[in-house]
């Protein structure tokens, strides 16, 4: 083979690799918008029965909440099986429950309303846990975690479907202590999908 042929073959290969790299980069940027991660936010959270639980050293609470989930994808539908929720402070289970699944279209927001009691009822609070929980409540530093587990699947407009996969959403509620915890109002949430 001549030196000029090798030279042009090498240049052609380098140009092809650069073009392929640019095409893959463009696909990656486009797919990032196309397969956008869903957004979850707790809009309202109320916890009743905490005062009584602290007085009796037994957790017997009832939680109600409203959570927004938004599909940010322009060409992607989401399918959720039933949602399983648990509310806890540190390792203390404040309750868990379930909400019905749904299908969510593109660029769409859906609101999930849930209500559940601590279960099993009357979980014993240790003396140190009870004191720490009371201190957190009284100081206004009580942070509650809401964990959401769901099996989900996405489908694009061409009909391509993913396999079902498990998702966990973690929300930290930073509540206001204005009403001695008869109700807990969410001041802000931090949501993480993993």
C-alpha positions in Angstrom: 0.0 0.0 0.0 1.2 3.5 -0.7 1.8 6.1 2.0 -0.8 8.4 0.5 -3.5 5.7 0.7 -2.7 5.0 4.3 -2.7 8.7 5.0 -6.2 9.2 3.4 -7.6 6.1 5.1 -6.4 7.4 8.5 -7.9 10.8 7.9 -11.1 9.2 6.7 -11.3 7.1 9.8 -10.6 10.1 12.1 -13.3 12.1 10.4 -15.8 9.2 10.6 -15.1 8.8 14.4 -15.6 12.6 14.9 -18.9 12.5 13.0 -20.1 9.5 14.9 -19.1 11.2 18.2 -21.0 14.4 17.3 -24.0 12.3 16.3 -23.9 10.4 19.6 -23.5 13.7 21.5 -26.6 15.1 19.7 -28.6 12.0 20.5 -27.5 12.2 24.1 -28.6 15.8 24.4 -31.9 15.1 22.6 -32.6 11.9 24.7 -32.0 13.9 27.9 -34.9 16.1 27.0 -36.9 13.2 25.6 -36.6 11.0 28.6 -36.8 13.6 31.4 -36.8 12.4 35.0 -40.2 12.8 36.6 -40.6 15.5 39.3 -42.1 14.8 42.7 -43.1 17.4 45.4 -45.0 17.2 48.6 -47.5 20.1 48.6 -49.2 19.5 51.9 -48.6 17.2 54.8 -50.5 16.9 58.1 -49.7 14.7 61.0 -52.2 14.2 63.8 -51.8 12.4 67.1 -48.2 13.2 67.8 -48.9 14.9 71.2 -50.9 11.9 72.3 -48.1 9.6 71.1 -45.5 11.5 73.1 -47.8 11.5 76.2 -48.4 7.7 76.1 -44.9 6.7 74.7 -46.7 4.8 71.9 -46.8 6.0 68.3 -50.4 6.3 67.1 -50.5 8.9 64.4 -52.5 9.7 61.3 -51.0 11.3 58.2 -52.6 13.0 55.3 -50.7 14.5 52.4 -50.9 15.8 48.8 -48.0 15.1 46.5 -47.6 16.4 42.9 -45.9 14.3 40.3 -45.0 15.9 37.0 -44.0 14.1 33.8 -41.5 16.5 32.2 -41.0 14.4 29.1 -42.2 15.8 25.8 -42.7 12.4 24.1 -42.8 10.0 27.0 -45.8 8.4 28.8 -45.3 7.0 32.3 -47.2 4.1 33.8 -47.2 3.7 37.6 -48.3 0.7 39.5 -49.6 1.3 43.1 -47.6 3.7 45.2 -46.4 2.5 48.7 -45.7 5.3 51.2 -44.0 5.3 54.5 -43.5 8.3 56.9 -40.8 8.2 59.5 -38.7 10.3 61.8 -35.2 8.7 62.0 -36.0 5.1 62.7 -39.5 5.6 64.1 -42.2 4.6 61.8 -45.1 7.1 61.8 -47.2 5.2 59.3 -47.4 3.7 55.9 -50.1 3.3 53.3 -50.9 2.9 49.6 -52.3 5.0 46.7 -53.6 3.7 43.4 -51.3 3.8 40.4 -52.1 5.7 37.1 -51.0 6.4 33.6 -49.5 9.9 33.1 -49.3 11.5 29.7 -46.6 13.9 28.4 -46.0 17.3 30.0 -48.7 16.4 32.6 -49.1 16.9 36.4 -51.0 14.5 38.6 -51.8 15.0 42.3 -51.7 12.1 44.7 -53.7 12.3 47.9 -53.0 9.8 50.7 -54.2 9.2 54.2 -52.9 6.5 56.5 -52.3 5.6 60.2 -49.2 4.3 61.9 -49.2 0.6 61.6 -49.0 -1.5 63.7 -50.7 0.9 66.0 -49.2 1.7 69.4 -45.5 1.1 68.5 -43.6 1.6 71.8 -41.3 4.6 71.9 -38.1 4.1 73.9 -37.4 6.8 76.6 -34.5 8.3 74.6 -36.5 8.2 71.3 -39.5 9.9 73.0 -37.3 12.6 74.6 -35.5 13.2 71.3 -38.7 13.4 69.4 -40.2 15.8 71.9 -37.1 18.0 71.7 -37.2 18.0 67.9 -40.9 19.0 68.0 -40.4 21.7 70.6 -37.4 23.2 68.9 -39.1 23.2 65.4 -36.4 21.0 64.0 -38.6 17.9 63.4 -37.8 16.6 59.9 -40.0 13.9 58.6 -39.1 11.6 55.7 -41.7 10.3 53.2 -40.4 7.4 51.1 -42.4 6.3 48.1 -41.8 3.0 46.4 -43.4 2.3 43.0 -43.0 0.0 40.0 -43.0 2.1 36.8 -42.5 1.9 33.1 -42.2 4.5 30.3 -43.3 4.3 26.7 -42.4 6.8 24.0 -44.6 8.0 21.1 -43.1 5.4 18.7 -44.3 2.6 20.9 -41.0 1.7 22.4 -41.5 0.5 26.0 -39.1 0.0 28.9 -39.2 -3.0 31.2 -40.9 -2.3 34.5 -38.4 -1.1 37.1 -38.6 -0.2 40.8 -38.2 3.5 41.7 -37.9 5.1 45.2 -38.7 8.7 45.8 -37.4 10.3 49.0 -39.0 13.5 50.3 -37.8 15.3 53.4 -40.5 17.5 55.0 -39.3 20.4 57.0 -42.5 21.2 59.0 -43.6 24.4 60.7 -44.4 24.1 64.5 -46.9 26.9 64.6 -49.8 24.8 65.9 -48.2 22.5 68.5 -48.3 19.8 65.9 -52.0 19.3 65.7 -51.2 19.8 62.1 -47.8 19.9 60.3 -47.5 22.3 57.4 -44.8 21.7 54.9 -42.5 24.7 54.4 -40.4 23.0 51.7 -39.5 19.6 50.4 -36.4 18.0 49.0 -37.2 15.2 46.5 -34.7 12.7 45.2 -35.5 9.9 42.7 -33.1 7.0 42.8 
